[in-house]
């Protein structure tokens, strides 16, 4: 693989580059930097209902992707820096970004992209990586602004994710109103996923009630989640307990794993104790990151109210599931509030 001078690459792209220029001068080199050879990618890949600008997959024995054009791993949608006389701003939240995000989502879910796990959108100024889990497409990175100073770091980050994909989808079950069935939903969802032969980890991060832990008849162990929040020497894997049920023959059958709530969590309800947690609300995400390649799903039962605990659950998650009562306006209103946070 040739060494790429990214300063020269970025300098070669004109300020008003159209899509074809971005493809030739940036994306083809990007694919090379991500580890794909020239016979491992194609342009204008027909996804089923549309055509993505690029698709890529590692060759398998005699199967060259550029020849067979089947089972893509990565889909790329490219925009120019301009379109006609209009500037294509791909920064997050812009109209072009929203449209392109919809495109990459649609392509990844199309019939001929069932094997695709990743999608990239870029115009050589901004770039973002998306991940597909089942029928869900979600951001794997922020939409990142490319500069000469950070481009190698950005490409390295994307390459590492492509080569070491997380297995789990992390779901936060949350509503800012109590009594809407969050804990019941979490337990039932875990049980249904278990029936589908999925490996599931459930996390009870409620500092006061711990209803999920109580409902499953579990007790806090010697190593507690509350201690792991502040003590990096502890192994968070040791907080895990198995939830088992007896089958008709009276044999214990493992259903799913649980990180139970514990009495020590309540002390972090005060600011003095919360301030002791390095990275604050991002600490739970770091603790759970160790599990994303070992489970198919991680379900987090979050408490009500927008506090350190619920913020931690949301930050640690890929998606949020919000149970609501269809005939309770307060329930719907509190669910909608999360979109504005």
C-alpha positions in Angstrom: 0.0 0.0 0.0 1.5 3.3 -1.0 2.0 6.1 1.4 -0.4 9.0 0.9 0.6 12.6 1.3 -2.7 14.0 2.6 -1.5 17.6 2.5 -1.0 17.3 -1.2 -4.3 15.5 -1.6 -6.3 18.2 0.2 -4.4 21.0 -1.7 -5.3 19.3 -5.0 -9.0 19.6 -4.4 -10.4 22.9 -5.6 -12.5 25.0 -3.4 -15.5 24.6 -5.8 -14.8 20.9 -6.5 -17.8 19.0 -8.0 -18.6 15.4 -7.0 -16.4 13.8 -9.7 -13.4 15.7 -8.5 -14.0 14.7 -4.9 -14.3 11.1 -6.0 -11.1 11.0 -8.0 -8.9 13.1 -5.8 -10.1 12.2 -2.3 -12.4 9.1 -2.1 -10.2 6.7 -4.1 -7.3 7.6 -1.9 -9.4 7.3 1.1 -10.4 3.7 0.1 -6.7 2.9 -0.3 -5.9 4.3 3.1 -8.7 2.2 4.6 -7.0 -0.9 3.3 -9.0 -1.6 0.1 -7.0 -2.4 -3.1 -8.2 -1.2 -6.6 -10.0 -4.5 -7.2 -11.9 -4.4 -3.9 -14.1 -1.4 -4.7 -16.5 -0.3 -7.5 -18.2 2.9 -8.4 -21.9 3.3 -9.1 -22.9 0.3 -7.1 -26.6 -0.7 -7.6 -28.1 -1.2 -4.2 -31.5 -2.3 -5.3 -33.5 0.9 -5.5 -30.6 3.3 -6.2 -26.9 3.5 -6.9 -24.3 4.3 -4.3 -21.2 6.2 -5.4 -18.9 3.5 -4.1 -19.0 0.1 -2.5 -16.1 -1.9 -1.1 -15.4 -5.4 0.3 -12.2 -7.4 0.9 -11.6 -10.1 -1.8 -12.4 -13.7 -0.7 -10.2 -16.3 -2.3 -11.0 -16.2 -6.0 -13.9 -13.8 -5.5 -12.8 -10.4 -6.6 -15.3 -7.8 -5.5 -14.7 -5.6 -8.6 -15.8 -8.6 -10.7 -18.5 -10.2 -8.7 -19.9 -7.0 -7.2 -21.8 -8.9 -4.5 -22.0 -8.7 -0.7 -20.5 -5.2 -0.1 -19.1 -4.4 3.3 -18.8 -0.6 3.0 -21.0 1.9 1.1 -19.9 5.5 0.4 -22.0 8.4 -0.7 -20.1 11.4 -2.1 -21.0 15.0 -2.5 -19.1 17.8 -4.2 -18.2 20.9 -2.4 -20.6 22.6 -4.7 -23.6 21.6 -6.8 -24.2 23.9 -9.7 -23.8 27.3 -8.1 -24.8 26.2 -4.6 -22.3 25.3 -1.9 -22.8 21.7 -0.6 -22.4 22.1 3.2 -22.2 18.6 4.6 -21.8 19.8 8.2 -24.2 18.1 10.7 -27.7 19.6 10.7 -27.5 21.3 7.3 -30.1 20.4 4.6 -27.4 18.7 2.5 -26.3 16.6 5.5 -29.9 15.5 6.3 -30.5 14.5 2.7 -27.2 12.6 2.4 -27.8 10.9 5.7 -31.2 9.7 4.4 -29.5 8.4 1.2 -26.8 6.4 3.0 -29.5 4.9 5.3 -31.6 3.9 2.4 -28.7 2.4 0.5 -27.5 0.4 3.5 -31.0 -1.1 3.9 -31.5 -1.9 0.2 -31.8 -5.5 -1.0 -28.3 -5.8 -2.4 -26.6 -4.3 0.7 -27.8 -6.9 3.3 -24.1 -7.7 4.1 -23.1 -4.1 4.4 -22.2 -3.0 7.9 -20.8 0.5 7.3 -21.6 3.6 5.4 -19.6 6.8 4.8 -20.7 10.2 3.7 -18.2 12.8 2.6 -17.4 15.8 0.4 -13.7 15.9 1.4 -14.5 18.8 3.8 -16.6 16.8 6.2 -16.9 13.0 6.8 -19.0 10.7 8.9 -19.1 7.0 9.4 -22.4 5.1 9.9 -23.0 1.6 11.3 -25.8 -0.8 10.5 -27.1 -3.2 13.1 -29.9 -5.3 11.7 -32.4 -2.8 10.2 -31.1 0.1 12.2 -28.5 2.6 10.8 -26.8 4.9 13.3 -23.9 7.2 13.5 -20.6 5.5 14.4 -18.7 8.8 14.6 -19.6 12.5 14.7 -19.7 14.4 11.4 -16.0 15.4 11.4 -14.5 18.5 9.8 -11.4 17.5 7.8 -8.2 19.5 8.2 -4.5 18.8 7.4 -3.9 18.4 11.1 -6.5 15.8 11.8 -7.0 13.8 8.6 -4.7 11.0 9.6 -6.4 10.7 13.0 -9.8 10.6 11.4 -8.9 7.9 8.8 -7.2 5.9 11.5 -10.3 6.0 13.7 -12.5 4.9 10.8 -10.1 2.2 9.7 -10.0 0.8 13.3 -13.8 0.6 13.4 -14.1 -1.1 10.1 -11.5 -3.7 11.1 -12.9 -4.2 14.6 -16.6 -3.7 14.4 -18.7 -3.6 17.6 -21.2 -6.4 17.9 -23.7 -5.0 20.3 -26.4 -2.4 19.8 -26.7 -0.5 23.1 -30.3 0.6 23.8 -31.3 3.1 26.6 -34.9 2.6 27.8 -35.9 6.0 29.0 -38.7 8.4 29.6 -38.7 11.4 31.8 -41.9 10.2 33.4 -42.3 7.3 35.7 -44.9 4.5 35.5 -44.7 4.0 31.7 -43.2 0.5 31.8 -39.5 1.1 31.3 -38.4 -1.8 33.6 -41.1 -4.1 32.2 -40.1 -3.2 28.7 -36.4 -3.9 29.4 -37.0 -7.3 30.9 -39.5 -8.4 28.3 -37.2 -7.2 25.5 -34.3 -9.0 27.0 -36.4 -12.2 27.2 -37.6 -11.9 23.6 -34.0 -11.4 22.3 -32.9 -14.4 24.3 -35.6 -16.5 22.5 -34.0 -15.3 19.2 -30.7 -16.7 20.4 -29.2 -13.3 21.0 -26.7 -12.7 23.8 -28.0 -9.9 26.0 -26.6 -7.8 28.8 -29.0 -5.8 31.0 -27.8 -2.8 33.1 -29.9 -1.4 36.0 -28.7 2.2 36.5 -31.4 3.3 38.8 -29.8 4.7 42.0 -33.0 4.6 44.1 -35.5 2.1 43.1 -33.6 -0.7 41.4 -36.8 -2.2 40.3 -35.2 -4.3 37.6 -32.7 -5.9 40.0 -35.5 -6.6 42.5 -37.8 -8.0 39.9 -35.2 -10.5 38.8 -34.4 -11.5 42.4 -30.8 -10.4 42.2 -28.5 -8.9 44.8 -25.6 -6.6 44.6 -22.3 -8.5 44.4 -18.8 -8.0 45.9 -17.8 -5.8 43.0 -20.4 -3.1 42.5 -21.1 -0.8 39.5 -21.0 2.2 41.9 -17.4 1.3 42.8 -16.3 0.9 39.2 -17.4 4.4 38.4 -14.6 5.8 40.5 -12.1 3.0 40.9 -10.4 2.1 37.5 -8.5 -0.8 39.1 -11.8 -2.8 39.4 -12.9 -5.2 36.7 -16.4 -4.2 35.7 -16.9 -7.7 34.3 -17.1 -8.9 37.9 -20.3 -7.0 38.4 -22.2 -9.3 36.1 -24.7 -11.8 37.4 -26.7 -14.3 35.4 -30.5 -14.3 35.4 -31.7 -18.0 35.2 -35.0 -19.6 34.9 -36.1 -23.2 35.5 -37.4 -25.1 32.4 -40.1 -27.7 32.5 -37.6 -30.4 33.5 -36.6 -28.3 36.5 -33.2 -27.4 35.0 -31.8 -23.9 35.3 -31.5 -22.2 32.0 -29.5 -19.0 31.6 -31.6 -16.2 30.1 -29.3 -13.1 30.1 -26.6 -11.3 32.0 -27.3 -8.4 34.4 -25.3 -5.6 36.0 -27.5 -5.0 39.0 -28.2 -1.7 40.7 -26.5 -1.3 44.1 -26.9 0.9 47.2 -23.7 2.8 46.5 -25.1 4.4 43.4 -27.3 6.7 45.5 -24.4 8.7 46.8 -23.7 10.0 43.3 -27.1 11.9 43.5 -25.2 14.7 45.1 -22.8 16.9 43.2 -19.9 16.4 45.6 -19.8 12.7 44.8 -20.7 13.0 41.1 -17.7 15.3 40.7 -15.4 12.5 41.8 -16.3 10.5 38.6 -13.7 11.1 35.9 -15.4 12.0 32.6 -18.6 12.5 34.5 -21.7 11.3 32.5 -19.4 9.7 29.9 -17.9 7.2 32.5 -20.7 4.6 32.0 -20.1 4.6 28.3 -16.4 3.8 28.8 -17.2 1.0 31.3 -19.7 -0.6 28.9 -17.4 -0.3 25.9 -15.6 -3.4 27.1 -18.8 -5.4 26.4 -19.7 -4.2 22.9 -17.9 -7.0 21.1 -19.2 -9.7 23.5 -23.0 -9.2 23.3 -25.6 -8.7 20.6 -27.6 -6.2 22.7 -26.9 -4.1 25.8 -30.1 -2.8 27.4 -29.9 0.0 30.0 -32.8 0.6 32.3 -32.6 4.4 32.9 -34.3 6.3 35.8 -36.6 9.2 35.3 -35.6 12.8 35.5 -32.7 14.3 33.5 -29.9 13.7 36.1 -26.4 12.4 36.0 -27.9 8.9 35.8 -30.2 9.4 32.9 -27.6 11.5 31.0 -25.1 8.6 31.5 -27.5 6.1 30.1 -28.2 8.2 27.0 -24.5 9.0 26.3 -23.7 5.3 26.6 -26.3 4.2 24.1 -26.6 3.9 20.3 -30.4 4.4 20.3 -33.1 5.4 22.8 -36.3 3.4 23.3 -39.0 5.6 24.9 -42.0 3.7 26.4 -45.1 5.9 26.5 -48.7 5.6 27.4 -50.7 6.5 24.3 -53.5 8.0 26.3 -51.3 10.0 28.7 -50.3 13.4 27.4 -47.6 13.8 30.1 -46.0 10.6 29.1 -45.8 11.7 25.4 -44.7 15.2 26.3 -41.8 13.9 28.4 -40.7 11.5 25.7 -40.7 14.4 23.2 -38.6 16.5 25.5 -35.7 14.3 25.0 -35.5 15.4 21.3 -34.8 18.9 22.4 -32.0 18.1 24.9 
